[in-house]
Amino acid sequence: MARRKKRYLTATMPDGYVKTIGPTSDSFTHYWRIVAELENGKTEVFWGHERSLAEAKRKRAASEDAKRMRGWKSYQFEIVELVEVPV
């Protein structure tokens, strides 16, 4: 059985935040992030990585439920493509 190569993946968000994932041999393609504003002015950040854009987009629907359940004042949901970086 062949072993998959370990690699590092990087997501660069529109605000300049950079998240590096790895080393991993999983086939992640997209990174998502939710930045939620609470009623008291504080923020919560949730993030994850998925194996397809479709999987990442499903998190957007779940974030609407989370907004109601957690009482967020507002939130921003973003998805970016992961890029393999040389080690």
MIMARVO-732369 format. One record per atom (N, C-alpha, C): x, y, z. Coordinates in pm, whole numbers, padded with zeros to 5 digits, always signed. Atoms other than C-alpha are relative to their C-alpha. Layout:
BEGIN
XYZ;...
// end
This chain:
BEGIN
+00084-00118+00000;+00000+00000+00000;+00089+00125+00000;-00081-00121+00013;+00148+00333-00108;-00040+00103+00104;+00026-00106-00096;+00182+00608+00149;-00015+00132-00073;+00019-00132+00060;+00053+00952+00063;+00106+00097+00054;-00100-00100-00036;+00300+01236+00068;-00061+00101+00097;+00042-00105-00094;+00271+01473+00364;+00029+00136-00063;-00017-00133+00059;+00226+01835+00263;-00060+00104+00093;+00056-00114-00073;+00145+02178+00404;-00091+00077-00094;+00098-00075+00078;-00156+02375+00286;-00020+00136+00067;+00017-00136-00052;-00210+02750+00323;-00127+00063-00056;+00117-00079+00038;-00526+02958+00318;+00031+00146+00031;-00018-00144-00022;-00501+03335+00275;-00137+00065-00011;+00132-00060-00006;-00817+03516+00381;+00003+00141-00058;+00005-00134+00059;-00936+03844+00223;+00057+00109+00091;-00053-00101-00091;-00833+04035+00538;+00149-00016+00026;-00143+00019-00014;-00475+03904+00509;+00040-00109+00099;-00030+00108-00094;-00499+03634+00778;+00043-00124-00079;-00053+00119+00066;-00295+03328+00679;-00006-00118+00097;+00010+00123-00080;-00373+02979+00812;+00074-00110-00072;-00073+00112+00058;-00133+02690+00752;-00046-00128+00066;+00046+00130-00046;-00251+02332+00785;+00105-00103-00039;-00091+00107+00034;-00015+02039+00806;+00104-00025+00105;-00003+00083+00119;+00171+01830+00769;-00123-00092-00006;+00117+00085+00019;-00120+01633+00625;+00013-00076-00131;+00007+00075+00126;-00174+01365+00366;-00144+00000-00051;+00139-00009+00044;-00549+01440+00345;-00012+00092-00121;+00019-00076+00124;-00686+01587+00024;-00091+00121+00020;+00079-00120-00024;-00825+01911+00167;+00019+00099-00115;-00009-00096+00110;-00905+02174-00097;-00045+00140+00040;+00055-00130-00037;-01088+02456+00086;-00002+00020+00151;+00001-00042-00139;-01075+02642+00416;-00117+00095+00018;+00111-00090-00027;-01376+02814+00572;+00019+00061+00139;-00009-00069-00128;-01404+03064+00855;-00128+00078+00025;+00113-00080-00045;-01691+03216+01049;+00052+00093+00109;-00031-00098-00105;-01629+03536+01246;-00134+00055+00045;+00131-00037-00052;-01932+03593+01466;+00013+00112+00102;+00005-00110-00096;-02012+03914+01652;-00111-00029+00100;+00095+00026-00106;-02180+03860+01986;-00073+00127+00041;+00078-00117-00045;-02440+04090+02141;+00083+00092+00089;-00083-00081-00090;-02177+04208+02395;+00120+00064-00069;-00108-00062+00077;-01941+04319+02116;+00122-00089-00019;-00112+00091+00016;-01699+04028+02151;-00020-00083-00127;+00010+00083+00119;-01624+03791+01864;+00037-00145+00033;-00037+00141-00003;-01605+03415+01821;+00043-00036-00141;-00049+00043+00130;-01412+03250+01539;-00007-00152-00007;+00009+00143+00027;-01484+02905+01397;+00061-00024-00137;-00061+00027+00129;-01291+02744+01114;+00011-00149-00023;-00020+00140+00035;-01234+02421+00930;+00050-00012-00143;-00045+00026+00137;-01110+02262+00612;-00076-00122-00051;+00083+00104+00062;-01295+02037+00369;+00068-00054-00125;-00057+00067+00118;-01222+01806+00079;-00062+00048-00132;+00058-00055+00123;-01437+02002-00169;-00066+00134+00031;+00070-00127-00013;-01593+02341-00229;-00144-00024+00044;+00139+00032-00036;-01938+02181-00201;-00013-00028+00150;+00002+00028-00144;-01858+02050+00149;+00015+00129+00080;-00022-00127-00070;-01732+02393+00255;-00125+00087-00005;+00121-00082+00014;-02046+02564+00120;-00112-00048+00092;+00103+00051-00091;-02263+02337+00336;+00012+00062+00139;-00021-00064-00130;-02113+02507+00641;-00074+00134+00007;+00071-00129+00004;-02279+02834+00530;-00143-00018+00051;+00137+00025-00046;-02627+02687+00583;-00002-00028+00149;-00008+00031-00143;-02524+02553+00922;+00027+00126+00083;-00031-00122-00075;-02399+02898+01022;-00126+00082+00029;+00128-00068-00028;-02752+03041+00993;-00067-00060+00123;+00054+00066-00118;-02870+02783+01245;+00079+00039+00125;-00086-00037-00113;-02573+02863+01469;-00028+00143+00046;+00030-00140-00035;-02658+03235+01455;-00122+00005+00092;+00121+00001-00082;-03004+03167+01594;+00024-00068+00135;-00022+00076-00122;-02891+02909+01849;+00093+00071+00098;-00100-00064-00085;-02594+03107+01981;-00028+00148+00027;+00035-00140-00022;-02754+03450+01959;+00101+00099-00054;-00094-00093+00060;-02496+03609+01731;-00074+00123-00052;+00054-00123+00056;-02562+03970+01640;+00015-00002-00152;-00028+00014+00143;-02402+03910+01299;+00118-00096-00016;-00116+00084+00027;-02142+03692+01133;+00044+00018-00145;-00056-00002+00135;-01916+03676+00830;+00050-00140-00030;-00041+00133+00042;-01865+03347+00645;+00085+00012-00125;-00091-00009+00114;-01572+03306+00408;+00056-00137-00034;-00063+00124+00050;-01431+03023+00196;+00113+00042-00093;-00111-00022+00093;-01091+03023+00026;+00060-00135-00037;-00067+00121+00046;-00902+02763-00172;+00132-00018+00074;-00129+00031-00062;-00610+02591+00000;+00105-00016-00109;-00111+00008+00095;-00273+02614-00175;+00112-00079+00066;-00113+00078-00054;+00006+02361-00127;+00126+00088+00000;-00123-00079-00010;+00325+02526-00006;+00119-00095+00008;-00119+00085-00005;+00674+02382-00056;+00057-00005+00142;-00057+00017-00135;+00840+02244+00256;+00148+00021-00005;
// end
